Amino acid sequence: MLTKDMLHLITIEEGAFIDPSCTVIDPHRLTLRKGAFVGPEGLIDAGGGVEIGEAVRISYRCTIISLTHHITRSVWRRGVDGDRLRPVLIERGCWVGANVTIYPGVIVREGCVINAGSVVAKSTEAHGLYCPPYAVRIKDLEFE
């Protein structure tokens, strides 16, 4: 849950909003561009950097993850060399439905709609409709 102490660490441009019920890890690495909106109960792990573009709408209970780690052959299956930072970018004018998960390193290109329940494991192409389970492009969307 966001506190007032955490909110000042996030770069929030004019008209942008993040619901205080969201959990943000490393808030100083999160940027909300003009008019962006992040709905309730989400989780944003911004350790690797997360930018939410202008006029983006993110619905409730979405998860955005921006770091991972190497998988090794050790008993622990986690590399000893630490985390791999993989920034996430959601470009302007996107709409992300409820309960979407966006993996490290993904770029959601301009004007995309990601339907509720999708897992976005790869970057998208602009102006597309992506549907679950693994955010597959099913339709081109018109744009001006």
LOTI-170363 format. One record per atom (N, C-alpha, C): residue number from 0; residue in one letter; atom name; x, y, z. Coordinates in Angstrom, 2 decimals. Example, Ala and Ser with C-alpha at 12.3 -4.5 7.8 and 13.67 -1.06 7.14 Angstrom:
2
- 0_A_N_13.19_-5.69_7.80
- 0_A_CA_12.30_-4.50_7.80
- 0_A_C_13.20_-3.30_7.80
- 1_S_N_12.85_-2.25_7.08
- 1_S_CA_13.67_-1.06_7.14
- 1_S_C_12.90_0.03_7.87
This chain:
144
- 0_M_N_0.84_-1.18_0.00
- 0_M_CA_0.00_0.00_0.00
- 0_M_C_0.89_1.25_0.00
- 1_L_N_0.53_2.19_-0.84
- 1_L_CA_1.31_3.42_-0.94
- 1_L_C_1.05_4.34_0.24
- 2_T_N_2.11_4.89_0.76
- 2_T_CA_1.99_5.89_1.81
- 2_T_C_2.37_7.25_1.22
- 3_K_N_2.06_8.31_1.93
- 3_K_CA_2.44_9.65_1.47
- 3_K_C_3.94_9.77_1.33
- 4_D_N_4.68_9.10_2.20
- 4_D_CA_6.15_9.12_2.12
- 4_D_C_6.65_8.48_0.83
- 5_M_N_5.94_7.47_0.34
- 5_M_CA_6.34_6.79_-0.88
- 5_M_C_5.93_7.56_-2.13
- 6_L_N_4.76_8.21_-2.08
- 6_L_CA_4.25_8.92_-3.25
- 6_L_C_5.22_9.96_-3.78
- 7_H_N_5.91_10.65_-2.90
- 7_H_CA_6.82_11.70_-3.37
- 7_H_C_8.04_11.13_-4.10
- 8_L_N_8.28_9.83_-3.99
- 8_L_CA_9.40_9.19_-4.70
- 8_L_C_9.06_8.86_-6.15
- 9_I_N_7.77_8.77_-6.46
- 9_I_CA_7.33_8.43_-7.82
- 9_I_C_7.31_9.69_-8.66
- 10_T_N_7.78_9.60_-9.91
- 10_T_CA_7.66_10.71_-10.85
- 10_T_C_6.25_10.68_-11.41
- 11_I_N_5.45_11.67_-11.03
- 11_I_CA_4.05_11.73_-11.44
- 11_I_C_3.81_13.03_-12.19
- 12_E_N_3.53_12.93_-13.49
- 12_E_CA_3.28_14.12_-14.29
- 12_E_C_1.83_14.58_-14.13
- 13_E_N_1.54_15.75_-14.68
- 13_E_CA_0.23_16.39_-14.57
- 13_E_C_-0.91_15.43_-14.93
- 14_G_N_-1.90_15.37_-14.06
- 14_G_CA_-3.10_14.59_-14.32
- 14_G_C_-2.95_13.09_-14.15
- 15_A_N_-1.77_12.62_-13.77
- 15_A_CA_-1.56_11.19_-13.57
- 15_A_C_-2.03_10.80_-12.17
- 16_F_N_-2.41_9.52_-12.03
- 16_F_CA_-2.94_9.04_-10.75
- 16_F_C_-2.57_7.59_-10.55
- 17_I_N_-2.19_7.24_-9.32
- 17_I_CA_-2.01_5.85_-8.93
- 17_I_C_-2.81_5.63_-7.66
- 18_D_N_-3.64_4.59_-7.66
- 18_D_CA_-4.48_4.32_-6.50
- 18_D_C_-3.61_3.98_-5.30
- 19_P_N_-3.91_4.54_-4.14
- 19_P_CA_-3.08_4.30_-2.96
- 19_P_C_-3.10_2.86_-2.46
- 20_S_N_-4.02_2.03_-2.95
- 20_S_CA_-4.03_0.62_-2.54
- 20_S_C_-2.99_-0.21_-3.29
- 21_C_N_-2.32_0.38_-4.28
- 21_C_CA_-1.28_-0.34_-5.02
- 21_C_C_-0.04_-0.54_-4.15
- 22_T_N_0.66_-1.62_-4.44
- 22_T_CA_1.95_-1.87_-3.82
- 22_T_C_3.02_-1.54_-4.86
- 23_V_N_3.96_-0.67_-4.50
- 23_V_CA_5.04_-0.30_-5.41
- 23_V_C_6.37_-0.60_-4.72
- 24_I_N_7.16_-1.44_-5.37
- 24_I_CA_8.51_-1.75_-4.90
- 24_I_C_9.47_-0.85_-5.66
- 25_D_N_10.36_-0.18_-4.97
- 25_D_CA_11.30_0.79_-5.56
- 25_D_C_10.56_1.92_-6.28
- 26_P_N_9.73_2.68_-5.55
- 26_P_CA_8.92_3.73_-6.18
- 26_P_C_9.73_4.80_-6.90
- 27_H_N_10.98_5.00_-6.52
- 27_H_CA_11.82_6.01_-7.20
- 27_H_C_12.15_5.61_-8.64
- 28_R_N_11.84_4.39_-9.04
- 28_R_CA_12.09_3.91_-10.41
- 28_R_C_10.81_3.84_-11.24
- 29_L_N_9.72_4.42_-10.72
- 29_L_CA_8.43_4.42_-11.41
- 29_L_C_8.13_5.82_-11.94
- 30_T_N_7.72_5.90_-13.22
- 30_T_CA_7.33_7.16_-13.84
- 30_T_C_5.93_7.02_-14.42
- 31_L_N_5.06_7.96_-14.06
- 31_L_CA_3.72_8.04_-14.63
- 31_L_C_3.65_9.30_-15.49
- 32_R_N_3.46_9.12_-16.78
- 32_R_CA_3.38_10.26_-17.69
- 32_R_C_2.00_10.92_-17.61
- 33_K_N_1.88_12.05_-18.27
- 33_K_CA_0.69_12.90_-18.22
- 33_K_C_-0.59_12.08_-18.45
- 34_G_N_-1.52_12.20_-17.50
- 34_G_CA_-2.83_11.58_-17.64
- 34_G_C_-2.87_10.07_-17.45
- 35_A_N_-1.76_9.46_-17.05
- 35_A_CA_-1.76_8.01_-16.81
- 35_A_C_-2.60_7.69_-15.58
- 36_F_N_-3.18_6.49_-15.57
- 36_F_CA_-4.02_6.07_-14.45
- 36_F_C_-3.70_4.63_-14.11
- 37_V_N_-3.45_4.36_-12.82
- 37_V_CA_-3.22_3.01_-12.34
- 37_V_C_-4.28_2.71_-11.29
- 38_G_N_-5.11_1.70_-11.57
- 38_G_CA_-6.22_1.35_-10.70
- 38_G_C_-5.81_0.61_-9.44
- 39_P_N_-6.80_0.22_-8.64
- 39_P_CA_-6.54_-0.32_-7.31
- 39_P_C_-5.92_-1.72_-7.28
- 40_E_N_-5.25_-1.98_-6.16
- 40_E_CA_-4.76_-3.30_-5.77
- 40_E_C_-3.71_-3.89_-6.70
- 41_G_N_-3.02_-3.06_-7.45
- 41_G_CA_-1.97_-3.55_-8.33
- 41_G_C_-0.66_-3.75_-7.60
- 42_L_N_0.27_-4.42_-8.28
- 42_L_CA_1.63_-4.59_-7.78
- 42_L_C_2.58_-4.16_-8.88
- 43_I_N_3.43_-3.18_-8.59
- 43_I_CA_4.44_-2.73_-9.54
- 43_I_C_5.79_-2.88_-8.89
- 44_D_N_6.59_-3.81_-9.42
- 44_D_CA_7.97_-3.97_-8.97
- 44_D_C_8.82_-3.17_-9.94
- 45_A_N_9.16_-1.95_-9.55
- 45_A_CA_9.84_-1.00_-10.43
- 45_A_C_11.35_-1.04_-10.28
- 46_G_N_11.89_-2.06_-9.67
- 46_G_CA_13.33_-2.13_-9.43
- 46_G_C_14.17_-1.95_-10.68
- 47_G_N_13.69_-2.46_-11.81
- 47_G_CA_14.40_-2.33_-13.07
- 47_G_C_13.97_-1.12_-13.88
- 48_G_N_12.98_-0.39_-13.38
- 48_G_CA_12.45_0.78_-14.07
- 48_G_C_11.13_0.46_-14.75
- 49_V_N_10.11_1.26_-14.47
- 49_V_CA_8.80_1.12_-15.11
- 49_V_C_8.35_2.51_-15.52
- 50_E_N_7.97_2.65_-16.79
- 50_E_CA_7.40_3.91_-17.29
- 50_E_C_6.03_3.62_-17.86
- 51_I_N_5.04_4.34_-17.34
- 51_I_CA_3.66_4.22_-17.81
- 51_I_C_3.36_5.48_-18.58
- 52_G_N_3.11_5.31_-19.88
- 52_G_CA_3.03_6.43_-20.81
- 52_G_C_1.80_7.29_-20.68
- 53_E_N_1.82_8.36_-21.46
- 53_E_CA_0.74_9.34_-21.47
- 53_E_C_-0.60_8.69_-21.79
- 54_A_N_-1.61_9.04_-20.99
- 54_A_CA_-3.00_8.61_-21.20
- 54_A_C_-3.19_7.09_-21.15
- 55_V_N_-2.28_6.38_-20.52
- 55_V_CA_-2.43_4.93_-20.33
- 55_V_C_-3.42_4.69_-19.21
- 56_R_N_-4.25_3.66_-19.36
- 56_R_CA_-5.19_3.26_-18.32
- 56_R_C_-4.87_1.82_-17.93
- 57_I_N_-4.61_1.61_-16.64
- 57_I_CA_-4.33_0.27_-16.13
- 57_I_C_-5.41_-0.05_-15.11
- 58_S_N_-6.11_-1.15_-15.33
- 58_S_CA_-7.22_-1.53_-14.47
- 58_S_C_-6.72_-2.15_-13.17
- 59_Y_N_-7.63_-2.70_-12.40
- 59_Y_CA_-7.30_-3.19_-11.06
- 59_Y_C_-6.57_-4.54_-11.08
- 60_R_N_-5.80_-4.74_-10.02
- 60_R_CA_-5.07_-5.98_-9.74
- 60_R_C_-4.09_-6.38_-10.84
- 61_C_N_-3.48_-5.43_-11.48
- 61_C_CA_-2.45_-5.73_-12.48
- 61_C_C_-1.09_-5.86_-11.80
- 62_T_N_-0.23_-6.67_-12.40
- 62_T_CA_1.12_-6.88_-11.89
- 62_T_C_2.12_-6.52_-12.97
- 63_I_N_3.08_-5.67_-12.63
- 63_I_CA_4.15_-5.29_-13.56
- 63_I_C_5.47_-5.60_-12.86
- 64_I_N_6.30_-6.42_-13.52
- 64_I_CA_7.56_-6.87_-12.92
- 64_I_C_8.70_-6.42_-13.82
- 65_S_N_9.71_-5.75_-13.25
- 65_S_CA_10.79_-5.21_-14.08
- 65_S_C_12.17_-5.76_-13.72
- 66_L_N_12.20_-6.83_-12.96
- 66_L_CA_13.49_-7.46_-12.74
- 66_L_C_13.30_-8.96_-12.58
- 67_T_N_14.38_-9.67_-12.85
- 67_T_CA_14.38_-11.12_-12.77
- 67_T_C_15.77_-11.54_-12.31
- 68_H_N_16.09_-12.79_-12.45
- 68_H_CA_17.43_-13.25_-12.09
- 68_H_C_17.81_-14.41_-13.00
- 69_H_N_19.10_-14.67_-13.07
- 69_H_CA_19.60_-15.80_-13.85
- 69_H_C_19.21_-17.10_-13.15
- 70_I_N_18.88_-18.09_-13.93
- 70_I_CA_18.62_-19.41_-13.36
- 70_I_C_19.91_-20.21_-13.48
- 71_T_N_20.37_-20.72_-12.36
- 71_T_CA_21.63_-21.47_-12.35
- 71_T_C_21.35_-22.93_-12.01
- 72_R_N_22.43_-23.71_-11.98
- 72_R_CA_22.28_-25.12_-11.66
- 72_R_C_22.40_-25.38_-10.17
- 73_S_N_22.44_-24.35_-9.40
- 73_S_CA_22.58_-24.53_-7.96
- 73_S_C_21.29_-25.07_-7.35
- 74_V_N_21.40_-25.52_-6.14
- 74_V_CA_20.25_-26.01_-5.41
- 74_V_C_19.17_-24.93_-5.31
- 75_W_N_19.59_-23.69_-5.21
- 75_W_CA_18.63_-22.60_-5.01
- 75_W_C_18.03_-22.10_-6.32
- 76_R_N_18.59_-22.48_-7.46
- 76_R_CA_18.09_-22.05_-8.78
- 76_R_C_18.09_-20.54_-8.97
- 77_R_N_18.86_-19.86_-8.16
- 77_R_CA_18.95_-18.41_-8.32
- 77_R_C_20.41_-18.04_-8.40
- 78_G_N_20.76_-17.27_-9.41
- 78_G_CA_22.15_-16.86_-9.60
- 78_G_C_22.69_-16.05_-8.44
- 79_V_N_23.95_-16.22_-8.18
- 79_V_CA_24.59_-15.46_-7.10
- 79_V_C_24.99_-14.06_-7.55
- 80_D_N_24.83_-13.79_-8.84
- 80_D_CA_25.25_-12.49_-9.38
- 80_D_C_24.17_-11.43_-9.26
- 81_G_N_23.09_-11.72_-8.57
- 81_G_CA_22.07_-10.71_-8.31
- 81_G_C_20.99_-10.62_-9.37
- 82_D_N_20.22_-9.57_-9.27
- 82_D_CA_19.07_-9.38_-10.15
- 82_D_C_19.48_-8.88_-11.53
- 83_R_N_18.65_-9.19_-12.52
- 83_R_CA_18.78_-8.65_-13.87
- 83_R_C_17.69_-7.60_-14.03
- 84_L_N_18.10_-6.36_-14.20
- 84_L_CA_17.14_-5.27_-14.37
- 84_L_C_16.66_-5.26_-15.81
- 85_R_N_15.34_-5.32_-16.00
- 85_R_CA_14.74_-5.35_-17.33
- 85_R_C_13.56_-4.39_-17.33
- 86_P_N_13.79_-3.13_-17.74
- 86_P_CA_12.75_-2.11_-17.66
- 86_P_C_11.49_-2.49_-18.45
- 87_V_N_10.36_-1.98_-17.98
- 87_V_CA_9.08_-2.16_-18.66
- 87_V_C_8.60_-0.78_-19.10
- 88_L_N_8.12_-0.71_-20.34
- 88_L_CA_7.58_0.53_-20.89
- 88_L_C_6.19_0.24_-21.45
- 89_I_N_5.22_1.02_-21.02
- 89_I_CA_3.88_0.96_-21.59
- 89_I_C_3.68_2.30_-22.29
- 90_E_N_3.67_2.27_-23.62
- 90_E_CA_3.63_3.51_-24.39
- 90_E_C_2.24_4.15_-24.35
- 91_R_N_2.16_5.36_-24.85
- 91_R_CA_0.96_6.19_-24.70
- 91_R_C_-0.29_5.55_-25.31
- 92_G_N_-1.39_5.86_-24.67
- 92_G_CA_-2.70_5.48_-25.19
- 92_G_C_-3.07_4.02_-25.04
- 93_C_N_-2.39_3.27_-24.22
- 93_C_CA_-2.72_1.85_-24.04
- 93_C_C_-3.77_1.68_-22.95
- 94_W_N_-4.47_0.57_-23.06
- 94_W_CA_-5.45_0.19_-22.06
- 94_W_C_-5.12_-1.22_-21.61
- 95_V_N_-4.86_-1.38_-20.32
- 95_V_CA_-4.49_-2.68_-19.75
- 95_V_C_-5.64_-3.12_-18.85
- 96_G_N_-6.27_-4.25_-19.21
- 96_G_CA_-7.42_-4.74_-18.47
- 96_G_C_-7.06_-5.30_-17.11
- 97_A_N_-8.07_-5.69_-16.37
- 97_A_CA_-7.90_-6.21_-15.01
- 97_A_C_-7.10_-7.50_-14.99
- 98_N_N_-6.34_-7.68_-13.92
- 98_N_CA_-5.60_-8.92_-13.67
- 98_N_C_-4.61_-9.29_-14.77
- 99_V_N_-4.03_-8.31_-15.40
- 99_V_CA_-2.98_-8.54_-16.40
- 99_V_C_-1.63_-8.59_-15.69
- 100_T_N_-0.75_-9.48_-16.17
- 100_T_CA_0.62_-9.54_-15.68
- 100_T_C_1.55_-9.19_-16.82
- 101_I_N_2.47_-8.24_-16.58
- 101_I_CA_3.45_-7.82_-17.58
- 101_I_C_4.82_-8.20_-17.06
- 102_Y_N_5.55_-9.00_-17.85
- 102_Y_CA_6.84_-9.54_-17.44
- 102_Y_C_7.99_-8.56_-17.68
- 103_P_N_9.14_-8.83_-17.06
- 103_P_CA_10.31_-7.96_-17.21
- 103_P_C_10.73_-7.80_-18.68
- 104_G_N_11.14_-6.58_-19.02
- 104_G_CA_11.67_-6.29_-20.34
- 104_G_C_10.65_-6.04_-21.43
- 105_V_N_9.38_-6.11_-21.12
- 105_V_CA_8.32_-5.96_-22.12
- 105_V_C_8.09_-4.49_-22.45
- 106_I_N_7.85_-4.23_-23.74
- 106_I_CA_7.38_-2.92_-24.20
- 106_I_C_5.98_-3.14_-24.77
- 107_V_N_4.99_-2.50_-24.17
- 107_V_CA_3.64_-2.51_-24.72
- 107_V_C_3.57_-1.27_-25.60
- 108_R_N_3.52_-1.50_-26.90
- 108_R_CA_3.60_-0.40_-27.87
- 108_R_C_2.32_0.44_-27.88
- 109_E_N_2.47_1.64_-28.40
- 109_E_CA_1.41_2.65_-28.44
- 109_E_C_0.07_2.09_-28.91
- 110_G_N_-0.98_2.48_-28.19
- 110_G_CA_-2.34_2.22_-28.62
- 110_G_C_-2.83_0.79_-28.48
- 111_C_N_-2.14_-0.04_-27.73
- 111_C_CA_-2.57_-1.43_-27.56
- 111_C_C_-3.65_-1.55_-26.49
- 112_V_N_-4.47_-2.58_-26.66
- 112_V_CA_-5.42_-2.99_-25.64
- 112_V_C_-5.02_-4.40_-25.22
- 113_I_N_-4.78_-4.58_-23.93
- 113_I_CA_-4.44_-5.89_-23.38
- 113_I_C_-5.65_-6.36_-22.58
- 114_N_N_-6.32_-7.39_-23.08
- 114_N_CA_-7.55_-7.86_-22.44
- 114_N_C_-7.28_-8.43_-21.05
- 115_A_N_-8.30_-8.36_-20.22
- 115_A_CA_-8.22_-8.84_-18.84
- 115_A_C_-7.71_-10.27_-18.78
- 116_G_N_-6.86_-10.53_-17.79
- 116_G_CA_-6.35_-11.87_-17.54
- 116_G_C_-5.17_-12.28_-18.39
- 117_S_N_-4.67_-11.39_-19.23
- 117_S_CA_-3.55_-11.74_-20.11
- 117_S_C_-2.23_-11.75_-19.36
- 118_V_N_-1.31_-12.57_-19.85
- 118_V_CA_0.08_-12.56_-19.40
- 118_V_C_0.90_-12.05_-20.58
- 119_V_N_1.57_-10.91_-20.41
- 119_V_CA_2.35_-10.31_-21.49
- 119_V_C_3.81_-10.66_-21.26
- 120_A_N_4.28_-11.67_-22.00
- 120_A_CA_5.64_-12.18_-21.83
- 120_A_C_6.59_-11.63_-22.89
- 121_K_N_6.03_-11.07_-23.98
- 121_K_CA_6.84_-10.51_-25.07
- 121_K_C_6.30_-9.13_-25.42
- 122_S_N_7.17_-8.30_-25.97
- 122_S_CA_6.75_-6.96_-26.40
- 122_S_C_5.69_-7.07_-27.49
- 123_T_N_4.81_-6.08_-27.53
- 123_T_CA_3.72_-6.07_-28.49
- 123_T_C_4.08_-5.20_-29.70
- 124_E_N_3.21_-5.24_-30.70
- 124_E_CA_3.28_-4.30_-31.82
- 124_E_C_2.21_-3.24_-31.56
- 125_A_N_2.41_-2.05_-32.11
- 125_A_CA_1.49_-0.93_-31.86
- 125_A_C_0.08_-1.23_-32.36
- 126_H_N_-0.88_-0.63_-31.69
- 126_H_CA_-2.29_-0.61_-32.09
- 126_H_C_-2.86_-2.00_-32.35
- 127_G_N_-2.69_-2.87_-31.38
- 127_G_CA_-3.24_-4.22_-31.49
- 127_G_C_-4.07_-4.58_-30.28
- 128_L_N_-4.99_-5.51_-30.49
- 128_L_CA_-5.78_-6.08_-29.41
- 128_L_C_-5.14_-7.41_-29.04
- 129_Y_N_-4.78_-7.57_-27.78
- 129_Y_CA_-4.10_-8.78_-27.30
- 129_Y_C_-4.99_-9.45_-26.26
- 130_C_N_-5.15_-10.78_-26.42
- 130_C_CA_-6.08_-11.53_-25.57
- 130_C_C_-5.39_-12.68_-24.85
- 131_P_N_-5.99_-13.15_-23.74
- 131_P_CA_-5.37_-14.19_-22.92
- 131_P_C_-5.45_-15.56_-23.60
- 132_P_N_-4.72_-16.52_-23.05
- 132_P_CA_-3.96_-16.39_-21.82
- 132_P_C_-2.63_-15.67_-22.03
- 133_Y_N_-1.88_-15.99_-23.08
- 133_Y_CA_-0.60_-15.33_-23.32
- 133_Y_C_-0.77_-14.27_-24.38
- 134_A_N_-1.27_-13.13_-24.01
- 134_A_CA_-1.41_-11.93_-24.83
- 134_A_C_-1.04_-12.14_-26.30
- 135_V_N_-1.93_-12.77_-27.05
- 135_V_CA_-1.74_-13.03_-28.47
- 135_V_C_-2.50_-11.97_-29.25
- 136_R_N_-1.84_-11.39_-30.26
- 136_R_CA_-2.50_-10.37_-31.07
- 136_R_C_-3.57_-11.04_-31.91
- 137_I_N_-4.81_-10.56_-31.78
- 137_I_CA_-5.89_-11.16_-32.54
- 137_I_C_-6.52_-10.18_-33.53
- 138_K_N_-6.17_-8.90_-33.42
- 138_K_CA_-6.83_-7.92_-34.28
- 138_K_C_-5.99_-6.65_-34.35
- 139_D_N_-5.97_-6.03_-35.53
- 139_D_CA_-5.40_-4.70_-35.68
- 139_D_C_-6.46_-3.68_-35.27
- 140_L_N_-6.02_-2.63_-34.61
- 140_L_CA_-6.93_-1.57_-34.20
- 140_L_C_-6.69_-0.33_-35.05
- 141_E_N_-7.74_0.37_-35.39
- 141_E_CA_-7.61_1.61_-36.15
- 141_E_C_-7.00_2.69_-35.26
- 142_F_N_-6.26_3.59_-35.89
- 142_F_CA_-5.72_4.72_-35.14
- 142_F_C_-5.65_5.91_-36.06
- 143_E_N_-5.60_7.09_-35.45
- 143_E_CA_-5.57_8.34_-36.21
- 143_E_C_-4.16_8.82_-36.36
